[in-house]
Amino acid sequence: MRVLVAVASRHGSTREIAEEIGAVLTGSGMTVEVRDPDEVDTLEPYDAVVLGSAVYVGRWAASARAMVDRLAAGLAARPVWLFSSGPVGTPPVPLGDPDEVPSLMTRLGAQGHRTFAGRLDKSSLALAERAVVALLQAEQGDFRSWPDIRDWARTIAHDLHRLEVRQIRLVR
């Protein structure tokens, strides 16, 4: 089974999450490509998609939203999982899922969505990003839970294997 893991990442933290998801799926026997949403013109080669985005000010990155708009019919025609990355600190700030997740879930018939804590390195931020971080009083550090990320990816692999078995039975 060929899986696309498309990820919109501004500073690399969300891409690292996508690469870990891809590694788990590869380890479970899937053929996986991790790509930026702007690089995806067609979904034809893929049987399933995991789409993720960094979240800034409660919203997914523009490139992830644009991929959904551009390829909505193809995404809705195959199994899709969504993930977001962004909350930082203890407790995580901000709380809750990004604003557009419920409509994306419905629009794409997504199998699930997961929000993962992110990483914040204030020295790599642009001035406007620093202002938002200061306003939220966000804590610097790496808050990603790699065991949670791997567990979620294993759940996706399990679901994809079940779908594959069902397809084989239907063909027979």
MARZAVO-599747 format. One record per atom (N, C-alpha, C): residue number from 1; residue in three letters; y, x, z. Coordinates in Angstrom, 2 decimals. Layout:
<pts>
<NUM; 'ALA'; <Y; X; Z>>
...
</pts>
This chain:
<pts>
<1; 'MET'; <-1.18; 0.85; 0.00>>
<1; 'MET'; <0.00; 0.00; 0.00>>
<1; 'MET'; <1.23; 0.89; 0.00>>
<2; 'ARG'; <2.19; 0.56; -0.87>>
<2; 'ARG'; <3.43; 1.33; -0.97>>
<2; 'ARG'; <4.54; 0.62; -0.19>>
<3; 'VAL'; <5.18; 1.38; 0.71>>
<3; 'VAL'; <6.21; 0.83; 1.57>>
<3; 'VAL'; <7.51; 1.60; 1.38>>
<4; 'LEU'; <8.59; 0.85; 1.19>>
<4; 'LEU'; <9.92; 1.43; 1.15>>
<4; 'LEU'; <10.53; 1.29; 2.54>>
<5; 'VAL'; <11.02; 2.39; 3.07>>
<5; 'VAL'; <11.83; 2.36; 4.29>>
<5; 'VAL'; <13.23; 2.73; 3.85>>
<6; 'ALA'; <14.09; 1.74; 3.73>>
<6; 'ALA'; <15.48; 1.95; 3.31>>
<6; 'ALA'; <16.35; 1.96; 4.55>>
<7; 'VAL'; <17.27; 2.91; 4.62>>
<7; 'VAL'; <18.05; 3.06; 5.85>>
<7; 'VAL'; <19.48; 3.48; 5.55>>
<8; 'ALA'; <20.41; 2.77; 6.18>>
<8; 'ALA'; <21.83; 3.10; 6.11>>
<8; 'ALA'; <22.20; 3.80; 7.41>>
<9; 'SER'; <22.56; 5.07; 7.31>>
<9; 'SER'; <22.84; 5.88; 8.49>>
<9; 'SER'; <24.11; 6.68; 8.26>>
<10; 'ARG'; <25.02; 6.58; 9.17>>
<10; 'ARG'; <26.31; 7.27; 9.00>>
<10; 'ARG'; <26.26; 8.71; 9.50>>
<11; 'HIS'; <25.59; 8.94; 10.65>>
<11; 'HIS'; <25.59; 10.27; 11.26>>
<11; 'HIS'; <24.19; 10.86; 11.41>>
<12; 'GLY'; <23.17; 10.20; 10.84>>
<12; 'GLY'; <21.83; 10.76; 10.82>>
<12; 'GLY'; <20.87; 10.24; 11.86>>
<13; 'SER'; <21.34; 9.64; 12.91>>
<13; 'SER'; <20.46; 9.15; 13.99>>
<13; 'SER'; <19.54; 8.03; 13.51>>
<14; 'THR'; <20.09; 7.07; 12.77>>
<14; 'THR'; <19.29; 5.95; 12.28>>
<14; 'THR'; <18.31; 6.44; 11.21>>
<15; 'ARG'; <18.71; 7.40; 10.42>>
<15; 'ARG'; <17.80; 7.98; 9.42>>
<15; 'ARG'; <16.61; 8.63; 10.11>>
<16; 'GLU'; <16.83; 9.31; 11.24>>
<16; 'GLU'; <15.72; 9.92; 11.97>>
<16; 'GLU'; <14.75; 8.85; 12.47>>
<17; 'ILE'; <15.27; 7.70; 12.88>>
<17; 'ILE'; <14.40; 6.59; 13.28>>
<17; 'ILE'; <13.57; 6.14; 12.07>>
<18; 'ALA'; <14.21; 5.98; 10.92>>
<18; 'ALA'; <13.51; 5.56; 9.70>>
<18; 'ALA'; <12.43; 6.57; 9.32>>
<19; 'GLU'; <12.73; 7.84; 9.44>>
<19; 'GLU'; <11.74; 8.86; 9.10>>
<19; 'GLU'; <10.54; 8.81; 10.05>>
<20; 'GLU'; <10.78; 8.50; 11.31>>
<20; 'GLU'; <9.67; 8.37; 12.26>>
<20; 'GLU'; <8.82; 7.14; 11.92>>
<21; 'ILE'; <9.48; 6.04; 11.58>>
<21; 'ILE'; <8.74; 4.84; 11.15>>
<21; 'ILE'; <7.90; 5.19; 9.92>>
<22; 'GLY'; <8.50; 5.89; 8.97>>
<22; 'GLY'; <7.78; 6.30; 7.78>>
<22; 'GLY'; <6.60; 7.19; 8.09>>
<23; 'ALA'; <6.75; 8.10; 9.05>>
<23; 'ALA'; <5.66; 9.00; 9.42>>
<23; 'ALA'; <4.50; 8.22; 10.03>>
<24; 'VAL'; <4.81; 7.23; 10.87>>
<24; 'VAL'; <3.75; 6.41; 11.48>>
<24; 'VAL'; <3.02; 5.61; 10.40>>
<25; 'LEU'; <3.77; 5.02; 9.48>>
<25; 'LEU'; <3.15; 4.24; 8.40>>
<25; 'LEU'; <2.31; 5.14; 7.50>>
<26; 'THR'; <2.80; 6.32; 7.20>>
<26; 'THR'; <2.03; 7.28; 6.41>>
<26; 'THR'; <0.74; 7.65; 7.12>>
<27; 'GLY'; <0.83; 7.88; 8.42>>
<27; 'GLY'; <-0.34; 8.22; 9.22>>
<27; 'GLY'; <-1.37; 7.11; 9.26>>
<28; 'SER'; <-0.94; 5.89; 8.97>>
<28; 'SER'; <-1.87; 4.76; 8.98>>
<28; 'SER'; <-2.41; 4.47; 7.57>>
<29; 'GLY'; <-2.13; 5.36; 6.63>>
<29; 'GLY'; <-2.69; 5.21; 5.29>>
<29; 'GLY'; <-1.77; 4.63; 4.24>>
<30; 'MET'; <-0.52; 4.37; 4.60>>
<30; 'MET'; <0.43; 3.82; 3.64>>
<30; 'MET'; <1.09; 4.95; 2.83>>
<31; 'THR'; <1.53; 4.63; 1.62>>
<31; 'THR'; <2.37; 5.54; 0.85>>
<31; 'THR'; <3.80; 5.10; 1.10>>
<32; 'VAL'; <4.63; 6.00; 1.63>>
<32; 'VAL'; <5.95; 5.62; 2.11>>
<32; 'VAL'; <7.04; 6.47; 1.46>>
<33; 'GLU'; <8.13; 5.81; 1.11>>
<33; 'GLU'; <9.36; 6.49; 0.68>>
<33; 'GLU'; <10.47; 6.07; 1.61>>
<34; 'VAL'; <11.23; 7.04; 2.12>>
<34; 'VAL'; <12.42; 6.77; 2.93>>
<34; 'VAL'; <13.61; 7.06; 2.03>>
<35; 'ARG'; <14.45; 6.03; 1.81>>
<35; 'ARG'; <15.58; 6.17; 0.89>>
<35; 'ARG'; <16.82; 5.50; 1.44>>
<36; 'ASP'; <17.96; 5.94; 0.94>>
<36; 'ASP'; <19.23; 5.28; 1.26>>
<36; 'ASP'; <19.31; 3.98; 0.45>>
<37; 'PRO'; <19.88; 2.92; 1.00>>
<37; 'PRO'; <19.98; 1.65; 0.26>>
<37; 'PRO'; <20.69; 1.78; -1.08>>
<38; 'ASP'; <21.69; 2.64; -1.18>>
<38; 'ASP'; <22.42; 2.82; -2.43>>
<38; 'ASP'; <21.55; 3.41; -3.53>>
<39; 'GLU'; <20.44; 4.05; -3.17>>
<39; 'GLU'; <19.54; 4.68; -4.15>>
<39; 'GLU'; <18.48; 3.72; -4.67>>
<40; 'VAL'; <18.41; 2.50; -4.10>>
<40; 'VAL'; <17.34; 1.57; -4.45>>
<40; 'VAL'; <17.86; 0.57; -5.49>>
<41; 'ASP'; <17.32; 0.70; -6.72>>
<41; 'ASP'; <17.72; -0.19; -7.80>>
<41; 'ASP'; <16.71; -1.31; -8.04>>
<42; 'THR'; <15.46; -1.05; -7.67>>
<42; 'THR'; <14.39; -2.02; -7.88>>
<42; 'THR'; <13.38; -1.91; -6.74>>
<43; 'LEU'; <12.70; -3.00; -6.50>>
<43; 'LEU'; <11.64; -3.02; -5.48>>
<43; 'LEU'; <10.27; -3.07; -6.12>>
<44; 'GLU'; <10.20; -3.03; -7.44>>
<44; 'GLU'; <8.94; -3.17; -8.16>>
<44; 'GLU'; <7.83; -2.24; -7.67>>
<45; 'PRO'; <8.12; -0.98; -7.34>>
<45; 'PRO'; <7.01; -0.11; -6.94>>
<45; 'PRO'; <6.47; -0.39; -5.54>>
<46; 'TYR'; <7.14; -1.25; -4.78>>
<46; 'TYR'; <6.81; -1.40; -3.36>>
<46; 'TYR'; <6.14; -2.73; -3.05>>
<47; 'ASP'; <5.19; -2.66; -2.12>>
<47; 'ASP'; <4.50; -3.85; -1.64>>
<47; 'ASP'; <5.17; -4.45; -0.42>>
<48; 'ALA'; <5.93; -3.62; 0.31>>
<48; 'ALA'; <6.59; -4.07; 1.54>>
<48; 'ALA'; <7.83; -3.21; 1.76>>
<49; 'VAL'; <8.76; -3.72; 2.58>>
<49; 'VAL'; <10.02; -3.02; 2.83>>
<49; 'VAL'; <10.35; -3.08; 4.32>>
<50; 'VAL'; <10.78; -1.95; 4.83>>
<50; 'VAL'; <11.40; -1.88; 6.15>>
<50; 'VAL'; <12.84; -1.46; 5.88>>
<51; 'LEU'; <13.79; -2.29; 6.29>>
<51; 'LEU'; <15.20; -2.04; 6.04>>
<51; 'LEU'; <15.92; -1.90; 7.36>>
<52; 'GLY'; <16.62; -0.78; 7.51>>
<52; 'GLY'; <17.33; -0.54; 8.76>>
<52; 'GLY'; <18.76; -0.12; 8.52>>
<53; 'SER'; <19.56; -0.31; 9.57>>
<53; 'SER'; <20.97; 0.06; 9.46>>
<53; 'SER'; <21.52; 0.48; 10.82>>
<54; 'ALA'; <22.40; 1.45; 10.75>>
<54; 'ALA'; <23.23; 1.75; 11.92>>
<54; 'ALA'; <24.17; 0.56; 12.10>>
<55; 'VAL'; <24.55; 0.32; 13.32>>
<55; 'VAL'; <25.44; -0.80; 13.64>>
<55; 'VAL'; <26.74; -0.24; 14.21>>
<56; 'TYR'; <27.84; -0.66; 13.60>>
<56; 'TYR'; <29.15; -0.27; 14.08>>
<56; 'TYR'; <29.99; -1.53; 14.23>>
<57; 'VAL'; <30.57; -1.68; 15.39>>
<57; 'VAL'; <31.40; -2.83; 15.71>>
<57; 'VAL'; <30.64; -4.13; 15.42>>
<58; 'GLY'; <29.37; -4.15; 15.79>>
<58; 'GLY'; <28.56; -5.35; 15.70>>
<58; 'GLY'; <28.07; -5.70; 14.31>>
<59; 'ARG'; <28.23; -4.80; 13.33>>
<59; 'ARG'; <27.85; -5.12; 11.95>>
<59; 'ARG'; <26.96; -4.03; 11.37>>
<60; 'TRP'; <26.09; -4.45; 10.46>>
<60; 'TRP'; <25.29; -3.51; 9.69>>
<60; 'TRP'; <26.21; -2.75; 8.73>>
<61; 'ALA'; <25.76; -1.58; 8.30>>
<61; 'ALA'; <26.50; -0.77; 7.34>>
<61; 'ALA'; <26.60; -1.52; 6.01>>
<62; 'ALA'; <27.70; -1.28; 5.31>>
<62; 'ALA'; <27.96; -1.97; 4.05>>
<62; 'ALA'; <26.85; -1.72; 3.02>>
<63; 'SER'; <26.29; -0.50; 2.98>>
<63; 'SER'; <25.26; -0.21; 1.97>>
<63; 'SER'; <23.99; -1.02; 2.21>>
<64; 'ALA'; <23.63; -1.26; 3.47>>
<64; 'ALA'; <22.45; -2.09; 3.76>>
<64; 'ALA'; <22.70; -3.54; 3.38>>
<65; 'ARG'; <23.89; -4.05; 3.71>>
<65; 'ARG'; <24.23; -5.43; 3.34>>
<65; 'ARG'; <24.27; -5.58; 1.82>>
<66; 'ALA'; <24.80; -4.57; 1.13>>
<66; 'ALA'; <24.87; -4.63; -0.34>>
<66; 'ALA'; <23.47; -4.61; -0.96>>
<67; 'MET'; <22.55; -3.85; -0.37>>
<67; 'MET'; <21.18; -3.85; -0.89>>
<67; 'MET'; <20.56; -5.24; -0.76>>
<68; 'VAL'; <20.80; -5.90; 0.36>>
<68; 'VAL'; <20.28; -7.25; 0.53>>
<68; 'VAL'; <20.86; -8.17; -0.53>>
<69; 'ASP'; <22.15; -8.09; -0.76>>
<69; 'ASP'; <22.77; -8.94; -1.79>>
<69; 'ASP'; <22.21; -8.65; -3.17>>
<70; 'ARG'; <22.03; -7.38; -3.48>>
<70; 'ARG'; <21.60; -6.94; -4.81>>
<70; 'ARG'; <20.13; -7.28; -5.08>>
<71; 'LEU'; <19.28; -7.20; -4.04>>
<71; 'LEU'; <17.84; -7.32; -4.22>>
<71; 'LEU'; <17.22; -8.45; -3.38>>
<72; 'ALA'; <18.01; -9.45; -3.06>>
<72; 'ALA'; <17.55; -10.53; -2.16>>
<72; 'ALA'; <16.27; -11.19; -2.65>>
<73; 'ALA'; <16.19; -11.51; -3.93>>
<73; 'ALA'; <14.99; -12.20; -4.44>>
<73; 'ALA'; <13.76; -11.32; -4.29>>
<74; 'GLY'; <13.87; -10.04; -4.61>>
<74; 'GLY'; <12.74; -9.12; -4.47>>
<74; 'GLY'; <12.34; -8.90; -3.02>>
<75; 'LEU'; <13.33; -8.85; -2.15>>
<75; 'LEU'; <13.04; -8.69; -0.72>>
<75; 'LEU'; <12.32; -9.93; -0.18>>
<76; 'ALA'; <12.78; -11.10; -0.58>>
<76; 'ALA'; <12.17; -12.34; -0.09>>
<76; 'ALA'; <10.75; -12.53; -0.62>>
<77; 'ALA'; <10.40; -11.81; -1.68>>
<77; 'ALA'; <9.08; -11.97; -2.30>>
<77; 'ALA'; <8.02; -11.03; -1.72>>
<78; 'ARG'; <8.39; -10.22; -0.74>>
<78; 'ARG'; <7.42; -9.29; -0.14>>
<78; 'ARG'; <7.66; -9.22; 1.36>>
<79; 'PRO'; <6.69; -8.71; 2.11>>
<79; 'PRO'; <6.89; -8.58; 3.56>>
<79; 'PRO'; <8.04; -7.62; 3.85>>
<80; 'VAL'; <8.95; -8.06; 4.73>>
<80; 'VAL'; <10.12; -7.26; 5.08>>
<80; 'VAL'; <10.28; -7.26; 6.60>>
<81; 'TRP'; <10.59; -6.09; 7.13>>
<81; 'TRP'; <10.95; -5.95; 8.53>>
<81; 'TRP'; <12.33; -5.32; 8.57>>
<82; 'LEU'; <13.13; -5.70; 9.56>>
<82; 'LEU'; <14.48; -5.19; 9.72>>
<82; 'LEU'; <14.61; -4.46; 11.05>>
<83; 'PHE'; <15.43; -3.40; 11.06>>
<83; 'PHE'; <15.76; -2.78; 12.34>>
<83; 'PHE'; <17.21; -2.35; 12.35>>
<84; 'SER'; <17.74; -2.31; 13.54>>
<84; 'SER'; <19.13; -1.90; 13.77>>
<84; 'SER'; <19.13; -0.79; 14.80>>
<85; 'SER'; <20.12; 0.07; 14.70>>
<85; 'SER'; <20.26; 1.16; 15.65>>
<85; 'SER'; <21.72; 1.27; 16.04>>
<86; 'GLY'; <21.97; 1.41; 17.32>>
<86; 'GLY'; <23.37; 1.54; 17.69>>
<86; 'GLY'; <23.69; 1.54; 19.17>>
<87; 'PRO'; <23.10; 0.64; 19.96>>
<87; 'PRO'; <23.53; 0.62; 21.36>>
<87; 'PRO'; <23.28; 1.97; 22.02>>
<88; 'VAL'; <24.22; 2.39; 22.84>>
<88; 'VAL'; <24.09; 3.65; 23.57>>
<88; 'VAL'; <24.46; 3.44; 25.02>>
<89; 'GLY'; <23.97; 4.34; 25.87>>
<89; 'GLY'; <24.31; 4.31; 27.29>>
<89; 'GLY'; <23.24; 3.65; 28.13>>
<90; 'THR'; <23.48; 3.68; 29.42>>
<90; 'THR'; <22.58; 3.06; 30.39>>
<90; 'THR'; <23.43; 2.22; 31.33>>
<91; 'PRO'; <23.44; 0.91; 31.21>>
<91; 'PRO'; <22.70; 0.09; 30.25>>
<91; 'PRO'; <23.31; 0.23; 28.85>>
<92; 'PRO'; <22.54; -0.16; 27.82>>
<92; 'PRO'; <23.03; -0.01; 26.45>>
<92; 'PRO'; <24.27; -0.86; 26.18>>
<93; 'VAL'; <25.21; -0.27; 25.45>>
<93; 'VAL'; <26.44; -0.95; 25.04>>
<93; 'VAL'; <26.56; -0.80; 23.53>>
<94; 'PRO'; <26.83; -1.80; 22.75>>
<94; 'PRO'; <26.94; -3.20; 23.15>>
<94; 'PRO'; <25.56; -3.85; 23.23>>
<95; 'LEU'; <25.50; -4.95; 23.95>>
<95; 'LEU'; <24.26; -5.72; 24.07>>
<95; 'LEU'; <24.13; -6.68; 22.90>>
<96; 'GLY'; <22.89; -7.08; 22.62>>
<96; 'GLY'; <22.65; -8.08; 21.60>>
<96; 'GLY'; <22.45; -7.50; 20.22>>
<97; 'ASP'; <21.97; -8.37; 19.34>>
<97; 'ASP'; <21.72; -7.99; 17.96>>
<97; 'ASP'; <23.00; -8.07; 17.14>>
<98; 'PRO'; <23.06; -7.35; 16.02>>
<98; 'PRO'; <24.23; -7.45; 15.14>>
<98; 'PRO'; <24.43; -8.88; 14.64>>
<99; 'ASP'; <25.66; -9.21; 14.34>>
<99; 'ASP'; <26.05; -10.56; 13.95>>
<99; 'ASP'; <25.23; -11.14; 12.80>>
<100; 'GLU'; <24.94; -10.33; 11.78>>
<100; 'GLU'; <24.30; -10.87; 10.59>>
<100; 'GLU'; <22.79; -10.96; 10.65>>
<101; 'VAL'; <22.16; -10.46; 11.70>>
<101; 'VAL'; <20.69; -10.43; 11.76>>
<101; 'VAL'; <20.06; -11.81; 11.63>>
<102; 'PRO'; <20.50; -12.83; 12.34>>
<102; 'PRO'; <19.84; -14.14; 12.18>>
<102; 'PRO'; <19.87; -14.66; 10.73>>
<103; 'SER'; <21.00; -14.50; 10.05>>
<103; 'SER'; <21.07; -14.98; 8.67>>
<103; 'SER'; <20.22; -14.10; 7.74>>
<104; 'LEU'; <20.16; -12.80; 7.99>>
<104; 'LEU'; <19.30; -11.92; 7.19>>
<104; 'LEU'; <17.83; -12.29; 7.38>>
<105; 'MET'; <17.45; -12.55; 8.61>>
<105; 'MET'; <16.06; -12.93; 8.90>>
<105; 'MET'; <15.68; -14.18; 8.10>>
<106; 'THR'; <16.55; -15.16; 8.12>>
<106; 'THR'; <16.28; -16.41; 7.41>>
<106; 'THR'; <16.29; -16.20; 5.90>>
<107; 'ARG'; <17.32; -15.54; 5.42>>
<107; 'ARG'; <17.49; -15.33; 3.98>>
<107; 'ARG'; <16.31; -14.58; 3.36>>
<108; 'LEU'; <15.78; -13.59; 4.09>>
<108; 'LEU'; <14.72; -12.75; 3.54>>
<108; 'LEU'; <13.32; -13.17; 3.98>>
<109; 'GLY'; <13.25; -14.14; 4.90>>
<109; 'GLY'; <11.95; -14.49; 5.45>>
<109; 'GLY'; <11.31; -13.31; 6.16>>
<110; 'ALA'; <12.15; -12.52; 6.83>>
<110; 'ALA'; <11.69; -11.28; 7.46>>
<110; 'ALA'; <10.62; -11.53; 8.52>>
<111; 'GLN'; <9.69; -10.60; 8.60>>
<111; 'GLN'; <8.60; -10.67; 9.56>>
<111; 'GLN'; <9.08; -10.41; 10.99>>
<112; 'GLY'; <10.17; -9.65; 11.12>>
<112; 'GLY'; <10.68; -9.34; 12.43>>
<112; 'GLY'; <11.90; -8.44; 12.36>>
<113; 'HIS'; <12.56; -8.32; 13.49>>
<113; 'HIS'; <13.72; -7.44; 13.64>>
<113; 'HIS'; <13.64; -6.77; 15.00>>
<114; 'ARG'; <14.09; -5.53; 15.03>>
<114; 'ARG'; <14.11; -4.79; 16.29>>
<114; 'ARG'; <15.40; -3.98; 16.36>>
<115; 'THR'; <16.06; -4.01; 17.51>>
<115; 'THR'; <17.22; -3.17; 17.74>>
<115; 'THR'; <16.80; -2.01; 18.63>>
<116; 'PHE'; <17.08; -0.80; 18.16>>
<116; 'PHE'; <16.78; 0.41; 18.91>>
<116; 'PHE'; <18.07; 1.03; 19.41>>
<117; 'ALA'; <18.02; 1.62; 20.58>>
<117; 'ALA'; <19.16; 2.38; 21.08>>
<117; 'ALA'; <19.39; 3.56; 20.14>>
<118; 'GLY'; <20.61; 4.05; 20.13>>
<118; 'GLY'; <20.96; 5.12; 19.21>>
<118; 'GLY'; <21.32; 6.41; 19.93>>
<119; 'ARG'; <22.00; 7.26; 19.18>>
<119; 'ARG'; <22.47; 8.54; 19.69>>
<119; 'ARG'; <23.97; 8.60; 19.45>>
<120; 'LEU'; <24.70; 9.11; 20.42>>
<120; 'LEU'; <26.15; 9.24; 20.27>>
<120; 'LEU'; <26.56; 10.67; 20.56>>
<121; 'ASP'; <27.15; 11.30; 19.56>>
<121; 'ASP'; <27.73; 12.63; 19.68>>
<121; 'ASP'; <29.20; 12.47; 19.33>>
<122; 'LYS'; <30.05; 12.37; 20.33>>
<122; 'LYS'; <31.46; 12.08; 20.10>>
<122; 'LYS'; <32.14; 13.13; 19.23>>
<123; 'SER'; <31.66; 14.36; 19.25>>
<123; 'SER'; <32.30; 15.42; 18.47>>
<123; 'SER'; <32.15; 15.21; 16.96>>
<124; 'SER'; <31.18; 14.39; 16.54>>
<124; 'SER'; <30.97; 14.17; 15.11>>
<124; 'SER'; <31.66; 12.92; 14.59>>
<125; 'LEU'; <32.41; 12.25; 15.43>>
<125; 'LEU'; <33.02; 10.98; 15.04>>
<125; 'LEU'; <34.40; 11.16; 14.43>>
<126; 'ALA'; <34.72; 10.27; 13.51>>
<126; 'ALA'; <36.06; 10.20; 12.94>>
<126; 'ALA'; <36.99; 9.56; 13.97>>
<127; 'LEU'; <38.27; 9.66; 13.75>>
<127; 'LEU'; <39.26; 9.17; 14.71>>
<127; 'LEU'; <39.08; 7.69; 15.03>>
<128; 'ALA'; <38.88; 6.86; 14.01>>
<128; 'ALA'; <38.71; 5.41; 14.24>>
<128; 'ALA'; <37.44; 5.14; 15.06>>
<129; 'GLU'; <36.37; 5.90; 14.78>>
<129; 'GLU'; <35.13; 5.73; 15.53>>
<129; 'GLU'; <35.33; 6.14; 16.99>>
<130; 'ARG'; <36.08; 7.19; 17.21>>
<130; 'ARG'; <36.36; 7.64; 18.59>>
<130; 'ARG'; <37.13; 6.56; 19.36>>
<131; 'ALA'; <38.04; 5.88; 18.67>>
<131; 'ALA'; <38.82; 4.82; 19.32>>
<131; 'ALA'; <37.91; 3.69; 19.75>>
<132; 'VAL'; <36.97; 3.30; 18.90>>
<132; 'VAL'; <36.04; 2.22; 19.25>>
<132; 'VAL'; <35.16; 2.65; 20.41>>
<133; 'VAL'; <34.66; 3.88; 20.37>>
<133; 'VAL'; <33.80; 4.40; 21.44>>
<133; 'VAL'; <34.57; 4.42; 22.75>>
<134; 'ALA'; <35.84; 4.82; 22.71>>
<134; 'ALA'; <36.66; 4.85; 23.93>>
<134; 'ALA'; <36.87; 3.43; 24.46>>
<135; 'LEU'; <37.12; 2.49; 23.56>>
<135; 'LEU'; <37.34; 1.10; 23.95>>
<135; 'LEU'; <36.09; 0.52; 24.63>>
<136; 'LEU'; <34.93; 0.84; 24.06>>
<136; 'LEU'; <33.67; 0.34; 24.64>>
<136; 'LEU'; <33.20; 1.16; 25.84>>
<137; 'GLN'; <33.86; 2.29; 26.06>>
<137; 'GLN'; <33.47; 3.23; 27.12>>
<137; 'GLN'; <31.99; 3.62; 26.95>>
<138; 'ALA'; <31.63; 3.89; 25.71>>
<138; 'ALA'; <30.24; 4.23; 25.39>>
<138; 'ALA'; <29.91; 5.63; 25.90>>
<139; 'GLU'; <28.72; 5.75; 26.38>>
<139; 'GLU'; <28.23; 7.00; 26.96>>
<139; 'GLU'; <27.65; 7.90; 25.87>>
<140; 'GLN'; <27.96; 9.18; 25.92>>
<140; 'GLN'; <27.42; 10.14; 24.96>>
<140; 'GLN'; <25.98; 10.50; 25.34>>
<141; 'GLY'; <25.15; 10.72; 24.32>>
<141; 'GLY'; <23.77; 11.15; 24.55>>
<141; 'GLY'; <22.83; 10.54; 23.53>>
<142; 'ASP'; <21.56; 10.90; 23.67>>
<142; 'ASP'; <20.51; 10.37; 22.79>>
<142; 'ASP'; <19.69; 9.38; 23.61>>
<143; 'PHE'; <19.77; 8.11; 23.25>>
<143; 'PHE'; <19.14; 7.03; 24.01>>
<143; 'PHE'; <17.95; 6.41; 23.27>>
<144; 'ARG'; <17.57; 7.03; 22.16>>
<144; 'ARG'; <16.46; 6.50; 21.37>>
<144; 'ARG'; <15.16; 6.66; 22.15>>
<145; 'SER'; <14.33; 5.62; 22.09>>
<145; 'SER'; <13.01; 5.65; 22.73>>
<145; 'SER'; <11.97; 5.83; 21.63>>
<146; 'TRP'; <11.53; 7.06; 21.44>>
<146; 'TRP'; <10.57; 7.34; 20.38>>
<146; 'TRP'; <9.26; 6.60; 20.58>>
<147; 'PRO'; <8.75; 6.44; 21.82>>
<147; 'PRO'; <7.53; 5.64; 21.98>>
<147; 'PRO'; <7.72; 4.19; 21.52>>
<148; 'ASP'; <8.88; 3.59; 21.79>>
<148; 'ASP'; <9.13; 2.21; 21.34>>
<148; 'ASP'; <9.19; 2.14; 19.80>>
<149; 'ILE'; <9.83; 3.13; 19.19>>
<149; 'ILE'; <9.93; 3.17; 17.73>>
<149; 'ILE'; <8.54; 3.29; 17.11>>
<150; 'ARG'; <7.73; 4.19; 17.65>>
<150; 'ARG'; <6.37; 4.38; 17.12>>
<150; 'ARG'; <5.52; 3.13; 17.33>>
<151; 'ASP'; <5.64; 2.49; 18.49>>
<151; 'ASP'; <4.88; 1.27; 18.75>>
<151; 'ASP'; <5.23; 0.19; 17.75>>
<152; 'TRP'; <6.53; 0.03; 17.47>>
<152; 'TRP'; <6.96; -0.99; 16.52>>
<152; 'TRP'; <6.42; -0.67; 15.12>>
<153; 'ALA'; <6.47; 0.60; 14.74>>
<153; 'ALA'; <5.94; 1.00; 13.42>>
<153; 'ALA'; <4.44; 0.76; 13.35>>
<154; 'ARG'; <3.72; 1.01; 14.44>>
<154; 'ARG'; <2.27; 0.74; 14.44>>
<154; 'ARG'; <2.00; -0.76; 14.29>>
<155; 'THR'; <2.85; -1.59; 14.87>>
<155; 'THR'; <2.72; -3.05; 14.71>>
<155; 'THR'; <2.89; -3.43; 13.24>>
<156; 'ILE'; <3.87; -2.83; 12.57>>
<156; 'ILE'; <4.07; -3.09; 11.15>>
<156; 'ILE'; <2.83; -2.65; 10.36>>
<157; 'ALA'; <2.32; -1.46; 10.66>>
<157; 'ALA'; <1.12; -0.96; 9.96>>
<157; 'ALA'; <-0.05; -1.92; 10.16>>
<158; 'HIS'; <-0.23; -2.39; 11.38>>
<158; 'HIS'; <-1.31; -3.34; 11.67>>
<158; 'HIS'; <-1.13; -4.62; 10.84>>
<159; 'ASP'; <0.09; -5.15; 10.82>>
<159; 'ASP'; <0.36; -6.36; 10.05>>
<159; 'ASP'; <0.11; -6.14; 8.56>>
<160; 'LEU'; <0.51; -4.99; 8.05>>
<160; 'LEU'; <0.30; -4.70; 6.62>>
<160; 'LEU'; <-1.18; -4.55; 6.29>>
<161; 'HIS'; <-1.94; -3.94; 7.18>>
<161; 'HIS'; <-3.39; -3.83; 6.95>>
<161; 'HIS'; <-4.04; -5.22; 6.94>>
<162; 'ARG'; <-3.59; -6.11; 7.83>>
<162; 'ARG'; <-4.12; -7.48; 7.83>>
<162; 'ARG'; <-3.77; -8.19; 6.53>>
<163; 'LEU'; <-2.54; -8.02; 6.05>>
<163; 'LEU'; <-2.15; -8.63; 4.77>>
<163; 'LEU'; <-2.98; -8.08; 3.62>>
<164; 'GLU'; <-3.25; -6.79; 3.65>>
<164; 'GLU'; <-4.06; -6.16; 2.60>>
<164; 'GLU'; <-5.47; -6.73; 2.59>>
<165; 'VAL'; <-6.05; -6.91; 3.76>>
<165; 'VAL'; <-7.41; -7.47; 3.87>>
<165; 'VAL'; <-7.41; -8.89; 3.33>>
<166; 'ARG'; <-6.40; -9.69; 3.67>>
<166; 'ARG'; <-6.31; -11.05; 3.15>>
<166; 'ARG'; <-6.21; -11.07; 1.64>>
<167; 'GLN'; <-5.43; -10.16; 1.06>>
<167; 'GLN'; <-5.28; -10.09; -0.40>>
<167; 'GLN'; <-6.61; -9.73; -1.06>>
<168; 'ILE'; <-7.34; -8.81; -0.48>>
<168; 'ILE'; <-8.65; -8.43; -1.01>>
<168; 'ILE'; <-9.59; -9.62; -0.99>>
<169; 'ARG'; <-9.59; -10.37; 0.10>>
<169; 'ARG'; <-10.45; -11.56; 0.19>>
<169; 'ARG'; <-10.07; -12.60; -0.84>>
<170; 'LEU'; <-8.80; -12.76; -1.11>>
<170; 'LEU'; <-8.33; -13.75; -2.08>>
<170; 'LEU'; <-8.76; -13.36; -3.50>>
<171; 'VAL'; <-8.79; -12.07; -3.78>>
<171; 'VAL'; <-9.16; -11.59; -5.10>>
<171; 'VAL'; <-10.65; -11.81; -5.35>>
<172; 'ARG'; <-11.45; -11.65; -4.34>>
<172; 'ARG'; <-12.92; -11.81; -4.48>>
<172; 'ARG'; <-13.21; -13.24; -4.71>>
</pts>
